[in-house]
Amino acid sequence: MDIKSTSQPLLERPEDENLGTVANIAYGFQHVLTMYGGIIAVPLIVGQAAGLVPAEIGLLIAASLFVGGLATLLQTLGLPFFGCQLPLVQGVSFASVATIVAIVTAGGGLPSVFGAVIAASVLGLLITPVFSMIIKFFPPLVTGAVITTIGLTLMPVAARWSMGGNSNKPDFGSMTNIGLAAFTLALVLLLSKLGSAAISRLSILLAMVIGTFAAWAVGMVDFSGLMTGPIFAFPTPIYFGMPTFEIAAIISMFIVVLVILVETSADILAVGDIIDTEIDSRRLGDGLRADMISSIVAPFFGSFTQSAFAQNVGLVAVTNVKSRFVVAAAGIILVTLGLLPIMGRVIATVPTAVLGGAGIVLFGTVAASGIRTLAQVSYENNMNLIIVATSIGFGMLPIAAPAFYDQFPDWFATIFHSGISSTAIMAILLNLLFNHLKIGNSDQQSVFVAGTEIRTVRSDIIVDLNEGDYFVEGKLFDCDGQEVPVEPEQRQVAHH
């Protein structure tokens, strides 16, 4: 295994800690539970749009689990030039759903989707050197805004999960679902408070298990279907036909790939900040290449574009388990689930509301981590405050109003409909405009700069004051309410 060099000595990298087989599997299983709902959502949606029967949709799900596991192993363990060796879980990118459904419904079918993914990912692989060089444009000002937005954009997902996940079901938003989510959230907080470090770190997993059995006790979970279907099945290569390559589909998918590259860059930098390890341009490039090569291979097994899962970045922040070998164990579990459909059926029994309760903590922690990063930024006598405000506000537009970009050109809507990529693009551009391109900057402070100044008072003034002295309308009074005469030279200073 080739370890990429950074300025940190190898043994001092926090991600290289190996917690042992048992701990790796336990924490890895927690990662799988966290992202399972997200990784199966794409094949479910695409399969339904393509008119597949349930058995064929099951093949898409198995393929997504299998490829996601392989991609996770590549990202965490690494090969020369591929894999950033960070605790990042890989899986089917949700950013591609709208484009995939559009290609399918336009008559191209799944072969056209697979061909578009392959071609667009090859183009993405070719341009990764450009993306790996942008790391110098990701100071804490930019990464903090992006990390905060990652957490905020995931909160609607937690809300939908807490309400039941499927808005077409009659119990969506019921007090039963929300109550189960609240119960799971309370368990996470309670287990996190316990004195045992092991229990605290496994709080998400334990809360999900307890929440699932609580739901079973009240009739919300049915285990009867676990033995329905095959126990072992290997994803069949080219099951849905040979990929076909159509120019329009490839162009649309390439825009998605650009979004994925931006989001994965943000996730790599975010997890590097959370575990306090250095990310250089070479390491970022290795991570992006792993994304793209995984996306190239995925269609041959019946899966789609791959990217890092932001919700698992939140899990790293919550548990403080920084080891990449934990996430590698999650990759092995995902591969196993792809080969053992019965295991996938076991995990699928976890109610969506349980995932929602845990997601509130996970996604909120991502946002909190971004706020912590933004606290490192200097806001004195510069435009950093307006950069952060505009970037996060811009990223929240498609979250607050999902139809905001409906009237825009498709290529524009595809890029900016993601709050994460919107914030990243805006933060990078504004940082370049105000902090790198000095030409044209006004020497007159704007209201934003003036508002960031810290007020100071000269020490010689403090010395002359007694305890209890106070100012009212420019006049100085002592503790007894008697006005203290102020010499003209000092009055000018005191007044301002």
C-alpha positions as CSV (number, residue, x, y, z in Angstrom):
1,M,0.0,0.0,0.0
2,D,1.4,3.3,-1.1
3,I,1.2,6.1,1.5
4,K,1.1,9.5,0.1
5,S,3.6,11.9,1.6
6,T,2.6,15.2,3.2
7,S,4.5,17.5,5.4
8,Q,3.3,15.6,8.4
9,P,5.4,12.5,9.4
10,L,3.7,9.3,8.5
11,L,3.1,8.1,12.1
12,E,1.7,11.4,13.2
13,R,-1.2,11.4,10.8
14,P,-4.4,10.9,12.9
15,E,-6.1,9.0,10.1
16,D,-3.4,6.3,10.2
17,E,-4.4,5.1,13.7
18,N,-5.6,1.4,13.6
19,L,-8.2,0.7,16.4
20,G,-8.2,-3.1,15.9
21,T,-10.5,-5.4,14.0
22,V,-13.5,-5.4,16.4
23,A,-13.5,-1.6,16.8
24,N,-13.0,-1.1,13.1
25,I,-16.0,-3.3,12.3
26,A,-18.2,-1.7,14.9
27,Y,-17.5,1.9,13.9
28,G,-17.5,0.9,10.3
29,F,-21.0,-0.6,10.6
30,Q,-22.1,2.7,12.1
31,H,-20.9,4.5,9.0
32,V,-22.8,2.0,6.8
33,L,-26.0,2.6,8.7
34,T,-25.5,6.4,8.4
35,M,-25.3,6.4,4.7
36,Y,-27.4,3.4,3.8
37,G,-30.6,5.3,3.2
38,G,-28.7,7.7,0.9
39,I,-26.9,5.1,-1.2
40,I,-30.1,3.1,-1.9
41,A,-32.2,6.2,-2.7
42,V,-30.6,6.8,-6.1
43,P,-31.1,3.2,-7.5
44,L,-34.7,3.2,-6.1
45,I,-35.6,6.5,-7.8
46,V,-33.8,5.6,-11.1
47,G,-35.2,2.1,-11.2
48,Q,-38.8,3.4,-10.7
49,A,-38.2,6.1,-13.4
50,A,-36.9,3.4,-15.8
51,G,-40.0,1.2,-15.2
52,L,-37.9,-1.7,-13.8
53,V,-39.6,-4.5,-11.8
54,P,-38.7,-4.9,-8.1
55,A,-36.2,-7.7,-8.8
56,E,-34.3,-5.5,-11.3
57,I,-34.4,-2.5,-8.9
58,G,-32.9,-4.9,-6.3
59,L,-30.0,-5.5,-8.7
60,L,-29.4,-1.8,-9.0
61,I,-29.3,-1.5,-5.2
62,A,-26.9,-4.4,-4.9
63,A,-24.6,-2.9,-7.6
64,S,-24.6,0.4,-5.8
65,L,-23.6,-1.2,-2.5
66,F,-20.9,-3.3,-4.2
67,V,-19.3,-0.5,-6.2
68,G,-19.6,1.9,-3.3
69,G,-17.7,-0.5,-1.1
70,L,-14.9,-0.9,-3.7
71,A,-14.7,2.9,-4.2
72,T,-14.5,3.4,-0.4
73,L,-11.7,0.9,-0.1
74,L,-9.8,2.7,-2.9
75,Q,-10.4,6.1,-1.3
76,T,-9.3,5.1,2.2
77,L,-6.5,2.6,1.5
78,G,-5.3,4.1,-1.7
79,L,-3.2,3.1,-4.7
80,P,-0.5,5.2,-6.4
81,F,-2.3,8.3,-7.8
82,F,-5.7,7.1,-6.6
83,G,-7.2,7.6,-3.1
84,C,-6.7,10.4,-0.6
85,Q,-6.4,8.0,2.3
86,L,-8.9,9.8,4.5
87,P,-12.0,8.5,6.4
88,L,-14.4,9.2,3.5
89,V,-17.3,6.8,2.5
90,Q,-18.0,6.7,-1.2
91,G,-21.3,6.0,-2.8
92,V,-23.7,6.9,-5.6
93,S,-23.9,10.7,-5.9
94,F,-27.4,12.1,-5.4
95,A,-26.3,15.1,-7.5
96,S,-26.8,13.0,-10.6
97,V,-30.4,11.9,-10.0
98,A,-32.2,14.6,-11.9
99,T,-29.9,14.3,-14.9
100,I,-30.2,10.5,-14.9
101,V,-34.0,10.6,-14.7
102,A,-34.0,13.1,-17.5
103,I,-31.9,10.9,-19.8
104,V,-34.0,7.8,-18.9
105,T,-37.4,9.6,-19.5
106,A,-36.1,11.1,-22.8
107,G,-36.0,7.6,-24.2
108,G,-32.3,6.8,-23.8
109,G,-32.8,4.2,-21.2
110,L,-30.2,2.9,-18.8
111,P,-27.6,2.1,-21.5
112,S,-27.5,5.8,-22.4
113,V,-27.2,6.7,-18.8
114,F,-24.3,4.3,-18.3
115,G,-22.6,5.5,-21.4
116,A,-22.9,9.1,-20.3
117,V,-21.5,8.4,-16.9
118,I,-18.5,6.6,-18.4
119,A,-17.7,9.3,-20.9
120,A,-18.3,12.2,-18.5
121,S,-16.2,10.5,-15.8
122,V,-13.3,10.0,-18.3
123,L,-13.4,13.8,-19.0
124,G,-13.5,14.4,-15.2
125,L,-10.5,12.2,-14.7
126,L,-8.6,14.2,-17.3
127,I,-9.3,17.6,-15.6
128,T,-8.6,16.5,-12.0
129,P,-5.1,18.2,-12.2
130,V,-6.9,21.5,-12.5
131,F,-9.1,20.9,-9.5
132,S,-6.2,19.6,-7.4
133,M,-4.4,22.9,-7.9
134,I,-7.2,25.0,-6.5
135,I,-6.4,24.1,-2.9
136,K,-4.7,27.4,-2.3
137,F,-8.0,29.1,-3.0
138,F,-9.6,27.2,-0.1
139,P,-8.5,29.0,3.0
140,P,-10.6,28.7,6.2
141,L,-12.7,31.5,4.9
142,V,-13.9,29.3,2.0
143,T,-13.8,25.9,3.6
144,G,-15.7,27.2,6.7
145,A,-18.5,28.6,4.6
146,V,-18.7,25.4,2.5
147,I,-18.6,23.0,5.6
148,T,-21.3,25.1,7.2
149,T,-23.4,24.9,4.1
150,I,-22.9,21.1,3.8
151,G,-24.5,20.7,7.2
152,L,-27.3,23.2,6.5
153,T,-28.2,21.6,3.2
154,L,-28.5,18.2,4.7
155,M,-31.0,19.3,7.4
156,P,-34.0,19.0,5.0
157,V,-32.9,15.4,4.5
158,A,-33.0,14.8,8.2
159,A,-36.4,16.4,8.4
160,R,-37.8,14.2,5.6
161,W,-36.3,11.1,7.2
162,S,-37.8,12.1,10.6
163,M,-41.2,12.5,9.0
164,G,-41.0,9.0,7.4
165,G,-39.1,9.5,4.2
166,N,-41.8,8.9,1.7
167,S,-44.2,11.8,1.3
168,N,-46.6,9.5,-0.6
169,K,-47.3,7.3,2.4
170,P,-50.3,8.2,4.6
171,D,-48.2,8.3,7.8
172,F,-45.7,10.8,6.4
173,G,-45.2,13.5,9.0
174,S,-47.2,11.6,11.6
175,M,-46.5,12.1,15.3
176,T,-45.5,8.4,15.4
177,N,-42.7,8.9,12.9
178,I,-41.6,12.2,14.5
179,G,-41.8,10.7,17.9
180,L,-39.6,7.8,16.9
181,A,-37.1,10.3,15.5
182,A,-37.2,12.3,18.7
183,F,-36.7,9.1,20.7
184,T,-33.6,8.2,18.6
185,L,-32.2,11.7,19.0
186,A,-32.7,11.5,22.8
187,L,-30.9,8.2,22.8
188,V,-28.0,9.7,20.9
189,L,-27.7,12.5,23.4
190,L,-28.1,10.2,26.4
191,L,-25.5,7.7,25.2
192,S,-23.1,10.5,24.3
193,K,-23.3,11.8,27.9
194,L,-22.4,8.4,29.5
195,G,-19.0,8.1,31.0
196,S,-17.8,5.2,28.8
197,A,-15.8,6.4,25.8
198,A,-16.7,3.3,23.8
199,I,-20.5,3.8,24.3
200,S,-20.2,7.5,23.6
201,R,-18.4,6.8,20.3
202,L,-20.9,4.2,19.3
203,S,-23.9,6.4,20.3
204,I,-25.2,6.7,16.8
205,L,-25.1,3.0,16.1
206,L,-26.6,2.0,19.5
207,A,-29.3,4.5,19.2
208,M,-30.3,3.2,15.7
209,V,-30.4,-0.4,17.0
210,I,-32.4,0.5,20.1
211,G,-34.7,2.7,18.0
212,T,-35.3,-0.1,15.5
213,F,-36.3,-2.6,18.2
214,A,-38.5,0.0,19.8
215,A,-40.2,0.5,16.5
216,W,-40.6,-3.2,16.1
217,A,-42.2,-3.4,19.6
218,V,-44.9,-1.0,18.5
219,G,-45.4,-2.7,15.1
220,M,-43.5,-0.2,12.9
221,V,-40.9,-2.8,11.7
222,D,-41.6,-6.1,10.0
223,F,-38.8,-8.7,10.0
224,S,-40.9,-11.3,8.1
225,G,-39.4,-10.5,4.7
226,L,-35.8,-11.0,5.6
227,M,-35.6,-14.5,4.1
228,T,-37.4,-13.5,0.9
229,G,-35.1,-13.6,-2.0
230,P,-31.6,-15.0,-2.6
231,I,-29.0,-15.0,0.2
232,F,-26.0,-14.6,-2.1
233,A,-25.8,-12.8,-5.5
234,F,-22.9,-11.3,-7.5
235,P,-23.7,-8.2,-9.5
236,T,-24.0,-9.2,-13.1
237,P,-21.8,-7.1,-15.4
238,I,-23.6,-5.3,-18.3
239,Y,-26.9,-6.8,-17.1
240,F,-28.9,-3.9,-18.5
241,G,-27.1,-3.9,-21.9
242,M,-24.0,-2.4,-23.4
243,P,-23.5,1.3,-22.7
244,T,-24.5,3.7,-25.5
245,F,-22.9,7.1,-26.0
246,E,-25.1,10.1,-26.9
247,I,-23.6,13.6,-27.1
248,A,-26.4,15.4,-25.3
249,A,-26.5,12.9,-22.5
250,I,-22.7,13.1,-22.1
251,I,-22.7,16.9,-21.9
252,S,-25.5,16.9,-19.3
253,M,-23.6,14.3,-17.3
254,F,-20.3,16.2,-17.5
255,I,-22.0,19.2,-15.8
256,V,-22.9,16.8,-13.0
257,V,-19.3,15.5,-12.9
258,L,-18.1,19.1,-12.4
259,V,-20.5,19.5,-9.5
260,I,-19.3,16.2,-8.0
261,L,-15.7,17.3,-8.3
262,V,-16.5,20.6,-6.5
263,E,-18.4,18.8,-3.7
264,T,-15.8,16.0,-3.3
265,S,-13.1,18.7,-3.0
266,A,-15.1,20.3,-0.3
267,D,-15.7,17.0,1.5
268,I,-12.0,16.1,1.4
269,L,-11.0,19.5,2.7
270,A,-13.8,19.4,5.3
271,V,-12.8,16.0,6.7
272,G,-9.1,17.1,6.7
273,D,-10.1,20.1,8.8
274,I,-12.2,18.0,11.2
275,I,-9.5,15.4,11.9
276,D,-6.7,18.0,11.8
277,T,-4.6,16.6,9.1
278,E,-2.9,18.4,6.2
279,I,-4.4,18.2,2.7
280,D,-2.1,19.2,-0.1
281,S,-2.8,19.5,-3.8
282,R,-1.4,16.0,-4.6
283,R,-3.6,14.4,-1.9
284,L,-6.7,16.3,-3.2
285,G,-5.9,15.2,-6.7
286,D,-5.6,11.5,-5.6
287,G,-9.0,11.8,-4.0
288,L,-10.6,13.2,-7.1
289,R,-9.0,10.6,-9.3
290,A,-10.4,7.9,-7.1
291,D,-13.9,9.4,-7.5
292,M,-13.6,9.5,-11.3
293,I,-12.1,6.0,-11.8
294,S,-14.8,4.6,-9.5
295,S,-17.4,6.4,-11.6
296,I,-15.9,5.0,-14.8
297,V,-16.1,1.4,-13.5
298,A,-19.5,1.7,-11.8
299,P,-21.7,1.5,-14.9
300,F,-20.3,-1.9,-15.9
301,F,-21.8,-3.3,-12.7
302,G,-25.0,-1.4,-13.0
303,S,-24.2,1.7,-10.8
304,F,-23.7,5.4,-11.3
305,T,-21.5,8.3,-10.5
306,Q,-19.6,8.0,-7.2
307,S,-18.7,10.7,-4.7
308,A,-17.9,11.2,-1.0
309,F,-20.9,11.2,1.4
310,A,-21.2,14.4,3.4
311,Q,-23.3,12.8,6.1
312,N,-20.4,10.5,7.0
313,V,-18.2,13.6,7.4
314,G,-20.6,14.5,10.1
315,L,-20.3,11.1,11.8
316,V,-16.5,11.6,11.9
317,A,-17.0,14.9,13.6
318,V,-19.5,13.5,16.1
319,T,-17.6,10.4,17.1
320,N,-14.1,11.9,16.8
321,V,-13.0,8.5,15.3
322,K,-10.5,9.7,12.8
323,S,-9.1,6.3,11.5
324,R,-9.4,5.6,7.8
325,F,-9.3,1.9,8.6
326,V,-12.7,2.3,10.3
327,V,-14.1,3.6,7.0
328,A,-12.2,0.9,5.1
329,A,-14.1,-1.6,7.2
330,A,-17.3,0.1,6.2
331,G,-16.2,-0.4,2.6
332,I,-15.8,-4.2,3.2
333,I,-19.2,-4.3,4.8
334,L,-20.7,-2.5,1.8
335,V,-19.1,-5.0,-0.6
336,T,-20.4,-7.8,1.5
337,L,-23.9,-6.3,1.5
338,G,-23.7,-6.1,-2.3
339,L,-22.9,-9.8,-2.4
340,L,-25.4,-10.8,0.3
341,P,-28.8,-9.3,-0.4
342,I,-30.1,-10.7,2.9
343,M,-27.7,-8.4,4.8
344,G,-29.1,-5.5,2.8
345,R,-32.6,-6.5,3.8
346,V,-31.6,-6.6,7.5
347,I,-30.3,-3.0,7.3
348,A,-33.2,-1.9,5.2
349,T,-35.5,-2.7,8.2
350,V,-34.1,0.3,10.0
351,P,-37.0,2.8,9.9
352,T,-36.4,6.0,8.1
353,A,-37.5,8.0,11.1
354,V,-34.7,6.4,13.2
355,L,-32.2,7.6,10.5
356,G,-33.8,11.1,10.8
357,G,-33.3,11.3,14.6
358,A,-29.6,10.4,14.2
359,G,-29.3,12.7,11.1
360,I,-30.2,15.8,13.1
361,V,-27.1,15.3,15.2
362,L,-24.9,14.2,12.4
363,F,-25.8,17.0,10.0
364,G,-25.9,19.7,12.7
365,T,-22.4,18.7,13.7
366,V,-21.2,19.3,10.2
367,A,-22.6,22.8,10.3
368,A,-21.1,23.4,13.8
369,S,-17.7,22.3,12.5
370,G,-17.9,24.9,9.7
371,I,-18.8,27.6,12.2
372,R,-15.7,26.5,14.3
373,T,-13.6,26.9,11.1
374,L,-15.1,30.3,10.4
375,A,-14.1,31.4,14.0
376,Q,-10.4,31.1,12.8
377,V,-11.0,33.8,10.2
378,S,-10.0,37.4,10.8
379,Y,-12.8,39.9,10.2
380,E,-11.0,43.1,11.0
381,N,-10.6,45.7,8.3
382,N,-11.4,43.4,5.4
383,M,-14.4,42.1,3.5
384,N,-14.4,38.6,4.9
385,L,-17.7,39.1,6.7
386,I,-19.6,39.9,3.5
387,I,-17.8,37.0,1.7
388,V,-19.1,34.5,4.3
389,A,-22.6,36.1,4.4
390,T,-23.0,36.2,0.7
391,S,-21.6,32.7,0.1
392,I,-23.8,31.0,2.7
393,G,-26.8,33.0,1.7
394,F,-26.3,32.1,-1.9
395,G,-26.0,28.4,-1.0
396,M,-29.3,28.5,1.0
397,L,-31.3,29.8,-2.0
398,P,-32.0,26.4,-3.6
399,I,-32.6,24.9,-0.1
400,A,-35.1,27.6,1.0
401,A,-36.8,27.7,-2.5
402,P,-36.1,24.4,-4.5
403,A,-37.8,25.9,-7.5
404,F,-35.6,29.0,-7.6
405,Y,-33.6,27.9,-10.7
406,D,-36.5,26.3,-12.6
407,Q,-36.5,29.0,-15.2
408,F,-32.7,29.0,-15.7
409,P,-30.9,27.1,-18.4
410,D,-30.5,23.4,-17.5
411,W,-26.7,23.6,-17.3
412,F,-26.9,26.5,-14.9
413,A,-29.6,24.9,-12.8
414,T,-27.7,21.7,-12.5
415,I,-24.6,23.4,-11.1
416,F,-26.3,25.9,-8.8
417,H,-29.2,23.8,-7.6
418,S,-26.7,22.2,-5.2
419,G,-26.3,24.5,-2.2
420,I,-22.8,23.0,-1.6
421,S,-21.5,23.8,-5.0
422,S,-23.2,27.2,-5.0
423,T,-21.5,28.2,-1.8
424,A,-18.1,26.8,-2.9
425,I,-18.2,28.7,-6.2
426,M,-19.4,32.0,-4.7
427,A,-16.9,31.8,-1.8
428,I,-14.0,31.1,-4.2
429,L,-14.9,33.9,-6.5
430,L,-15.5,36.5,-3.8
431,N,-12.3,35.5,-2.0
432,L,-10.4,36.0,-5.3
433,L,-12.2,39.3,-6.0
434,F,-11.7,40.9,-2.5
435,N,-8.6,39.2,-1.1
436,H,-6.5,38.3,-4.2
437,L,-7.3,40.9,-6.8
438,K,-6.4,44.1,-5.0
439,I,-6.7,46.2,-8.1
440,G,-9.9,48.4,-7.8
441,N,-10.3,47.9,-4.1
442,S,-11.6,51.1,-2.5
443,D,-9.5,52.6,0.3
444,Q,-12.8,53.8,1.9
445,Q,-14.2,51.3,4.3
446,S,-17.7,49.9,3.6
447,V,-20.2,49.4,6.3
448,F,-19.2,45.7,6.5
449,V,-15.6,46.5,7.2
450,A,-16.4,49.3,9.6
451,G,-18.6,46.9,11.5
452,T,-15.8,44.5,12.1
453,E,-13.5,46.9,13.8
454,I,-12.7,46.4,17.5
455,R,-13.0,49.5,19.7
456,T,-10.1,50.3,21.9
457,V,-9.4,52.8,24.7
458,R,-6.0,54.3,25.6
459,S,-4.4,53.0,28.8
460,D,-3.7,56.5,30.1
461,I,-7.4,57.2,30.2
462,I,-8.1,54.1,32.2
463,V,-5.6,55.0,34.8
464,D,-7.5,58.3,35.6
465,L,-10.8,56.5,36.1
466,N,-12.1,55.2,39.5
467,E,-14.2,52.2,40.1
468,G,-17.9,53.0,39.6
469,D,-17.2,55.9,37.2
470,Y,-19.6,56.0,34.2
471,F,-20.4,58.1,31.1
472,V,-23.8,59.5,30.2
473,E,-24.3,61.7,27.1
474,G,-20.5,62.4,27.0
475,K,-20.3,63.5,30.6
476,L,-18.3,61.6,33.3
477,F,-19.9,60.8,36.6
478,D,-18.5,59.1,39.7
479,C,-20.2,56.3,41.7
480,D,-22.2,58.9,43.8
481,G,-23.6,60.5,40.7
482,Q,-21.4,63.6,40.9
483,E,-20.1,64.9,37.6
484,V,-16.4,64.8,37.2
485,P,-14.8,67.7,35.3
486,V,-13.1,66.7,32.1
487,E,-10.3,68.7,30.6
488,P,-11.0,69.8,27.0
489,E,-8.2,67.6,25.5
490,Q,-9.5,64.5,27.3
491,R,-13.2,65.3,26.6
492,Q,-12.4,65.0,22.8
493,V,-10.9,61.6,23.3
494,A,-13.6,60.5,25.8
495,H,-16.4,61.6,23.5
496,H,-15.2,59.5,20.6
